[in-house]
Amino acid sequence: MAAFQEVFRRSGIDERRNLPGSPPGMVVPFGGSNIVALIDPGRKLKVDPHPHALGIKEIDGADTLRRVMQARDTFSKPDIDPQLRAASLPATFNGDARFFEINGRIKPIPFPGLEVVARSARGTIEAKLRVAVLREIKIKVAFRNVMVPGSGGAPAFHAKKPCNEQDELLTMNDIWRPQANIRFERVPSDWLVIDDSQAAVKQELANATGMKDASLATLPDLIDVEKLKGFFVKHKVQGAHLTIFCVDKLLSNGGFPNGAFARGLDLAFICSQRGPNTSAHEAGHFLGYYSKSASKPWDSRGHTQEKDPKTGKENRAEDIKMLMRDGGAGWKIPFNLVNYFRDFPG
């Protein structure tokens, strides 16, 4: 059976759009291109080129298959995180696969995208693909490791596992650029030193946490986001759309998450127990806050949960891949959800 299919995982193509009867969806960056496979038994189908909006050309299958095998080897190694492997291991292709480069240099195409079809010699449509060509959105983000007085009064990291801002940024862009054409740019910033030995700082902390005796107030190991978000607001980095603070432990809405987003304040927290893509997940909540959708599904505590369409039960094999899932962020942004993240006014 003919079908369009993802070649490299997390590349902006989604075969499972969660909409019954909907074709796969594909994100192409405006001014760039993406690759899709067409499973074509008999290898006789013709792909409509839509020259007025898209450039479509068939590319060398041998070279593409070589790259696919290299990716399979990389993500099959035993030391690869199982969640990353589940979201990244490409499919195995046989002789029925053809590969096409879709070029988006002509004009942007908004959601739900332009329909590309594969037809038989008789003109019968055998496979469909929705293609959205998206302009790049740039988000300026700053990372601040929080520091407190340590031994002898010298500043020490609040987190047992401080963040490397370059690593955080690379992972965010590895997830968001190919799947949503959203690019994060780092705004340089100093680490944030909170000298809770000073009377003024003690008073601020006491006011935030409800302590009566300000002389006893210190920045706790466990950061209660609801109580302390106001304290951190004034420490946002000027010029950044989003500031992410790295602390040791978090309490938010009665739980102990890896990260937390402070709704409406353009700041987020990550902690020592975070995963490699916690910052990317919290950035999703930040972007979701600005969604013009009436439901605003990613605002604050919204999360995905992949379910089996027949049973209604959680589809663990798919859910584990998703960036915006609860209980440990994955790596995938489904095509039909990308538009919810692209309303940020800039």
N, C-alpha and C positions, 0 to 999 in steps of 0.2 A: 504494500500500500504506500502510495506516494505521500511524503510529508516533508515540511521544512523542519530542520533540527539544529540545535545549538552545536557548535564545534568545540569551542573552548569555554569552559564553565565560567560563570561570573563575568561574561563579556558583553552583557547587554541584550541577551536573547533569552526568552523564557517560553518554554514549550507548554508549561502548566499555568494558564492565566486565571484559573479559578472561576472562569466564566463558561458555563456549559455551551458547547458549540463554537466557542471563539477560537480563531486560529492563533498560532504562536505570535508573540510580539517581539520586536527588535528595536533597540535604540542605536541610532547612528549619530555621531557628533557632527554638527554642522561644520563643514569644512574638512571633514575626515571620512572614514569608511569603517565598515565592519564586515565580518565574514560569516556566512551561513551555509549549512549543508542542505542539499535537497536529496532525499532518499527517493531514487527514481529507478525502480525495477524496469529493465529494458532500456534505460537511458535514452528515452525518446521525447521527453517533455520539453516544452519551450517556456522559458520564464519571461513574462511580460516586462519589458525594460522601463516603461514609463519615462521616456527620455526628457519629458518636460519637467520632471521633478527629481528623478533619481538616475544615477548611472549604475548599470548592473552588468558585470562581466564574469564569465566563468574563468576560474583560475586553476593553476596546476594542482591536480589532486595528489600527485606523488609527494610534492613538497609539503603540502598541508598535512597529509597523513604522517609524514616524518615528524612534524612538529607536534602532532597529537600524541604520537607514541612517546616522544620526549616528555610531554606533560604527564602522561600516564606513569612513566617511570619515576618522575619526580614525586608525584603525589601518592605513589604506592609504597614509598620507603617507610620502614617501620617506625621511624622517629617523627613522622608527620602527625600533627594533632588530628585525631579522628574526626572532629567537627570540620576542620579545614579540608580534610580528604573527602568527606561526604559532599561538600559543596564545590569541590574543584576537580575531581577525577573525571576526565572526559569520557565520552562514550567510545565504544569500539565500532569502527565503520568497516563495511565490506565493499564489494565491487559495485553495489547499487548506489553508492554515495557520490554525488557531484558537489563541487564547492564554488560558491559565488561571492564575489566582493561587491558590496552595495555601497555606493559612493553618495555622500550627502552634501556635495559642494554647490548644488544649484540653488536651493532655498530651504529654509526651515519648514518642517512639517509637524504641526502640533498633534497632541493626542486626540483621537485614538489612533492616528497614523494613517498612512496611505496603504491600500491593499495591493500587495504584489501577488501574482498568481502564476502557477505552473499549469500549462494546458497541454492536452494531447493534440495529435495531428488533426483531429476532428473538431478541436476547439473546446472540448470538455475541460472544465476546471478540475484538476486532480489534487491540488494543494494550494493553501493560502498562507500569507504571511502579512502581518501588519507592521509597517515601518514608520517610526517617529524619528524625525531629524531635529535634534535639539541643540540650541545655542548653549555655550558653556556658561554656567553660573559660578561666580567666584565668591567664596566665603572666607573672610579673614578670621583666623583663630589664633588665640594665644594660650600657652600652657604655663602654669605657675606651680612649681613645687612649693608647698608650704613648709616653712621652717619655724622652729621655736627655740628658746634658749636650751642648750644642752649642758654637758659637763663643763663646769667652769664658766658658764654663761655664753660660751661660743655657740653660734647658730647650728642647729642640727635638724635634719629632715624629720618632719612630722611623720611621714610614711616610712614604713620599714622597706618598702619597695618604691623609691621615687621613680618618676617617669622620665624617659628619654624623649624629649619633644620631637626629635627628628623621626624616631621609630613610630611614634604615635601618628605623626603626619603622613608618613609613607603608607601605613596601613589604611588610614582614612581614605586616601586618594586611590589606593589599590581597590577599594570597595566601591567608592562613589563615582569615580570618573568614568569607568567603562559602562556602568549600569544606569547612571542617571546624568552623566556629563556635568557633574558638580565637582568643582575643584576647590580644595582648601589650601589657603596660603597662610604660612606662619607669620605672625607679627612678633618680632623679637621682644622679649620681656625678661625682667629680672625675677629671680625667685622671691617669693613673698615671705618676709621675715615678720612674724607676729611676736613682738616682745611683750609677753604677758607678765613681765616683772614690773612694767610701768603702770602707774595708778590709773591713767586714762584708759589704757587698754583693758585693765581689769574691770573698770566700771562698764565699759562697752560689753564685755563678755557677761558680766553679771546681769546687765539689763536684758541681754538677748536670751539668757538661760533661766532667768527668774531667780537668781541667787540674791539673798538679802545682804549678805556680807561680801562686799566687792573685794575685800582684801584676800579672800580665799579663791577668787576666780582665776582659772587658767584655761587655756585652750585644751579641751578634753581630747583623749585619744579617739573617742567615738564622736564624730561630727553629726549632730542632729540637724539635718538639712532644713527642716521647717523652722527651727529655732534660730539657726545661725546664718541662713542665707542673706538676711539683711545686713549682717556684720560683714559678709564678704563682698557685697555689692560695690562698696566704695573702693575695692581692690581690683575691680575689673581693669583690663588693659585698654588704654585709650587707643582708638583706631581699630580695635578688634570687634567683629560682629559677635563673636562667642569667646568667652574666657573659660578655660577648664582648669580647675584647681585639683592638685593631687594631694590627698591626705591619707591617713592610715586606715581608718575604719569609717563606715557610713551607717546612719540610721535614717530611714526615709519611709514615711507612711506605714510605720509599724514593722518594717522589714530591714534586712541588712544586705543591701544590694552591692553589686560591683561598681555601680555608678549611679548618679542621680542628676536630673535636670531640674533647675529652679525655674518654674513656669513664669514666663513674662519678664524675667530678669536678665536673659541672655548670658547665663552662667551655668556651669555644670561642674560636677565633682566626679573624680575617679579615685579609687582607693587601692591599697596594697594587694587586695585579692582580685583585682581586675583581670580580665582576659586581654588578649592582644587587640581586640576590636571593640572594647568597651567605649572608647572615645568616639568611634564611628557610630555606635548605637546611640549614645547620648546626643550626638550631632543630628541624628534622625529625629529625636524628640524636639530639638531646637528648631529644625526646619519645619517639622509638623505643626509647631505652634503657629506658624505663619500661613498655614494652609487656608485657602478660601473655601474649602469644602465645608458644607454645613455640619458634617459629622466630625471633621478634624480628627481622624483616627489616631494620629501619632502625637497629638498634643498631650504632654505630661506623661500619663501612665498607659497610654495606648500601646498594645502589643499585638503581634500576629499570632495566630495558632492555625497551623495547617491541619485540615480535617479530611478524612476519607469522605468523598461525596455520597457514597452509598450508605455507610454506617453512621456518619456524623461523628465518629470518634477521632481522636487525635491521630494524625499520620506522622508518627515519630520520625520516620525516615526522611520525610520532606521538611518537617518542622525544624529539625536540628540544623538545617542549612540557613535558616532565615536570620537576617541581621536584626530585625525588630521583634524577635521572639522574646518571651519572658524566660528568665532562669538561665541566662548565658547566651550572649549574642552570637549569631552565626555570621554568614558572609554574603548571603544572597538578598537582592532587592527585586521582588517580582515586578514584571513589566507593568501590570495593571495598577500598581501602587506608586510607580515612579512620579506620576504627576502631582501626587499629594505633597511632594517634597520641593516642588519647584516654584512656589509662590513667594519666596523670600524677596522682599522689595529691594534689597541691596543697599 
